[in-house]
Amino acid sequence: MNLQILKKNKWKFSPIPNIEESSFNKSLERFYDMGVNGLARENIQNSLDGSLLDYDGPVVLKIKTGNINKNEIPGIEEVKERILNLEGRNNYTNETIDHMKNKLDQDEVRYISFEDINTRGLTGARNGQSRSKKDTWGIYAYNKGVHFEEDNNEVEVSRGGSHGIGKIASNAASDLHVMYFANCDQNGEQHLGGTVQLIEHLHEGHAFRSTGYFTDIEVYENNSSKFYPYENHFHEVFKKDTRGLKIIIPYFRKEYDDERAIIKSICDSFFISILENKLEVHVNDKVVTKDTILNYVKDPDYYNQDIAETKKEFTPLYLNTYLSAPSEEIIVSNGEEDFHFNLYFRYDERIPKGRVAVVRTIGMKIEDFTVKSNATKPFNAVLIGGPKEDAYLKSLENESHTELTKDHFNDARLKRLATRFINNLSKTIAKVIEEAIKKNNKTDGLMDTKDILYVVETQFKKDLEKTMGTVKINKGKTLVKSSGKQSKKEKRGKREDKGQRVDNKKDLQKRKRDPLKWQKTNDEIDNKKDEGKERYSAHPEMVERIILNDKEMIKFDFTKSDQLGGAKVCDISLSIIDGMGTEYKDEFKIRDNYQDIIDMNAGKSCSYKKNFIKNVQIKDGVAQLKLQLKNTFNRSLKFVYYVEV
């Protein structure tokens, strides 16, 4: 393909020989599921990472929401044209494409923007798609899974970003998966770029990759090319005329468009940054600073103020703990190194669930850490380390910076060290909790033991009776050792003597177990199910499952059940179960594990969502599925199956 053809378009998609991948980037759904919390978190973290190195004041972030006419959005008609050409190969992709198409006819479009001040912005924009590590524009604008690394190691360690995929959170917040970024560098030069995340597609007879870039292009004689940014002469919403970066997201999702939720997200993830005057955030006309954050956290319109009811949102407790509780040093080892942390700890009998805010030195909370076997203990804590500890925590974060985990390590040694560290963190804090409980629950040295002795004596008599039997005296002449209770055989003999013999065959039929057991429907299923449907768990005896190479076959035999009442169609959901019998209902995602699901009775693909397979046909009391496995599928997983009719 002659690359000169690309010059006519504002948006550039790289040509490919053939379409091979017809699914959206998986990170889009991960960030979409995190909602506005994930969007605010990623953009605020990026702004903090770009703070001026020689400035002691806070990074100021201005978040604005509003409306813009579609004609003012640069190059948007080209994006619409591409969306109309998209063709999905599975139900999820087609649902997403249909949603995008339904949003194309809006004249007035909602948007959100994140503009930072007292930051460095991106460098080297004039160099375009360069390979220099110093040109942060080229890394941010044109590379996936890569983040710029600071020359100063201490500054690099303190940065929040590490995986290089967080910027896709902005695409996930748009109904069209489109975002723009305006930059003003230290020389006052202003440029505008952007990305859109689609799927591989055909356009004007050529196949193109899924990612499009709002950028200019220089094509050379050997048909090679290089991207260069546009100078920013666009609408005011897309302007950035002071040093720093501005993210603009048009077609802002309705479910994200919640000012209160945005402010809560800021307080939840960055309360330490704000309290330490590293961050100041403006959300439209509201301002969150070190002087005003308590106004929001103590406002019942934002947070529940009853400590006894604090079961999901812990930010009010964290602020109270950090501001009023003394800190103590704890040492946590991974088996090879010791890490020193400051633990701000508060014990309060009113607290129903104990959590630890694990915070990076940048002031960003990673997670509400649950201490093993202490989830319901009455405490609250905040954990902060130094540069060395920060570097290690950074290595343990998942890609969305919301959890400490070992799962992303491929090296067996590093995974083992990570596991040991997380376990030791739990054990170390558990000791602090235990000491606090002892300290706050002292005995007075006096105890009335008569009730305890009575219970012990009574229990002793019962245990003795079970093990030794009782003694019966027959007219004072002989002693007969007895179990103390009549055996079932003795009782059965008496019934038979009285002519009350049980028809064993009939009794067995009465007690025969139906392999489908009725279940209460959880909230998640309630929101999706049709009125009048019932949900049952499938006994293992009615499920046959086999894996052959890249396919999995599952057969459900309902012929031994009376529950279905001759139903011809059912829905089936999957839940993971571990070796201890613990069920994880929401952790399995079908689209991450299977490429396709074929209904063998119907001879066609099934629709599905999350862990739910819809409209499976039942023929002669049997349902059969053939599932095409993805390479990422874990073949050792065990499942519980639920049937809904």
Number of C-alpha atoms within 10 A of each C-alpha: 10 9 15 14 9 18 14 10 14 20 23 22 22 14 19 15 10 13 15 12 14 18 18 19 16 10 17 17 13 15 23 21 12 14 20 24 20 24 23 22 24 22 22 25 20 19 25 26 21 20 24 17 11 6 10 11 13 21 25 21 26 19 24 17 19 15 15 17 11 19 13 14 16 19 14 18 14 13 19 16 12 16 20 14 12 19 16 19 12 18 16 17 17 15 12 17 22 15 13 18 16 12 14 20 10 11 11 13 19 19 21 23 24 22 25 29 21 21 25 20 23 24 20 17 25 17 16 23 22 19 11 11 15 16 19 22 27 25 24 20 25 22 13 15 13 15 18 17 16 14 10 8 11 13 14 17 24 20 23 24 25 21 17 16 18 26 22 24 27 30 27 30 29 23 21 28 23 26 29 23 23 26 29 24 22 14 8 13 17 24 27 26 27 22 24 24 20 24 25 25 25 18 16 7 7 13 18 20 22 20 19 22 22 28 25 20 23 15 16 11 6 6 11 11 14 14 20 23 23 20 17 19 11 15 12 9 19 24 21 24 17 20 21 25 28 28 24 23 26 27 24 27 21 11 9 17 18 12 16 12 16 21 22 19 19 22 25 23 25 25 28 25 25 24 21 14 17 20 25 25 23 17 18 12 8 12 17 21 22 16 12 14 20 17 12 18 22 14 13 11 10 14 16 18 15 11 16 14 13 19 14 10 14 20 21 22 21 24 21 14 20 22 11 12 18 12 18 12 13 17 15 22 18 18 13 8 10 14 17 15 19 16 24 22 23 23 19 16 12 14 21 18 20 24 26 23 25 22 23 26 19 21 24 26 26 22 18 20 21 15 21 12 10 17 14 14 21 20 24 25 26 26 22 21 21 14 16 14 18 23 19 15 21 20 18 23 22 17 16 20 22 18 17 20 16 21 12 13 14 9 8 10 10 16 17 14 17 24 19 18 25 19 16 17 20 19 16 15 22 17 11 14 23 13 12 17 17 10 11 12 9 8 9 6 5 6 8 7 8 9 9 11 11 11 11 12 12 12 12 12 11 11 12 12 16 13 9 12 14 14 13 13 10 9 7 7 6 8 11 9 11 13 13 13 11 9 10 9 9 11 11 13 14 13 13 12 10 8 9 11 12 11 8 9 8 9 10 10 9 9 8 8 12 14 21 21 15 16 13 10 15 10 8 9 13 12 9 9 15 11 7 6 12 16 22 20 18 21 16 14 10 16 17 12 12 11 14 8 8 12 16 17 17 16 16 21 20 22 14 13 15 11 17 18 8 13 12 16 15 18 18 20 23 22 19 18 15 11 8 6 10 9 15 14 15 12 12 17 15 21 19 14 16 18 15 20 23 18 20 20 14 16 11 10 17 20 17 21 13 15 18 20 19 16 18 23 22 21 17 11 16 15 22 21 22 19 21 18 23 15 12 9 13 10 10 6 11 15 17 18 17 20 23 22 19
